[in-house]
């Protein structure tokens, strides 16, 4: 008996089978898209303010903007300085509302990142010069006021290992990031130098564009660091 003959003879069973196959295909497509192409993400907290979660002229301290994460980008290309990435931190600590963090890539593999009197400097692996990073995305409360772990104003971090990155939130005064080994408000969290960095494998994707609120919908573009760091 051919499949068509079976379907004609058992229309109810064929209908159920057809629905089941369509559901399986749809679920597989949705899973594939969310796992490997794009997925939604809701920003929590003020750590990326004013770039993200700055709504009605106020930094949101809970859930706020929805954005789309481009997961395909890092399957096809490298992580770039300035990318705003969603990732699993080396240690899940602090705010239990978050499963993933969202921060900006500051140091690439081989870079040496340092903080001097509130300013961020980067020395690329192939350079003998440490260059101040121009950061137009910082608001007035954070511009030239970046602190190290604890309350220090000067620190040189270990060189970023291969396959790892140094990240910071744009709201430096309220961000748990590489400076504190992702431990909130801790002076002694960084007992292991490797804890300063995130692995590429932990990065879910690059923040692509803001989807909601609609009045703040926009594409997230990187600042131009090339004039400073490609000398």
DACORRA-V422795 format. One line per field, one symbol per residue. ss: DSSP state (h for helix, s for strand, l for the rest). phi: phi as a letter, one per 20 degrees, with the letter a starting at -180 (. if undefined). Layout:
ss = ???
phi = ???
//
This chain:
ss = llhhhhhhhlhhhhhhhhhhhhhhhhhhhhhhhhhhlssssssslllllllllssllsslllssssssssllhhhhlllllllsssslllllllllllllsssssssllllsssssllssssslllllllsslllllllllllllllllllllssslllllllssssslllhhhlllhhhllllllllllllhhhhlsshhhsssssssssslhhhlssllllllhhhhll
phi = .fffffffecffffffffffffffffffffffffecdbbebdfdnefdfefcmddlmbffdcfbfecdeeefgefdbefdfngeddbefgcfbnfffdecdcbdfddegnfdecdclnddccdfgecededfefcfefeffdfmcfdefmcfdcadefgffgmcbdcbefegfccebgfdlmdfldedfefdgfffddegfeefrefdbeebfffdfaeedffeeffedde
//
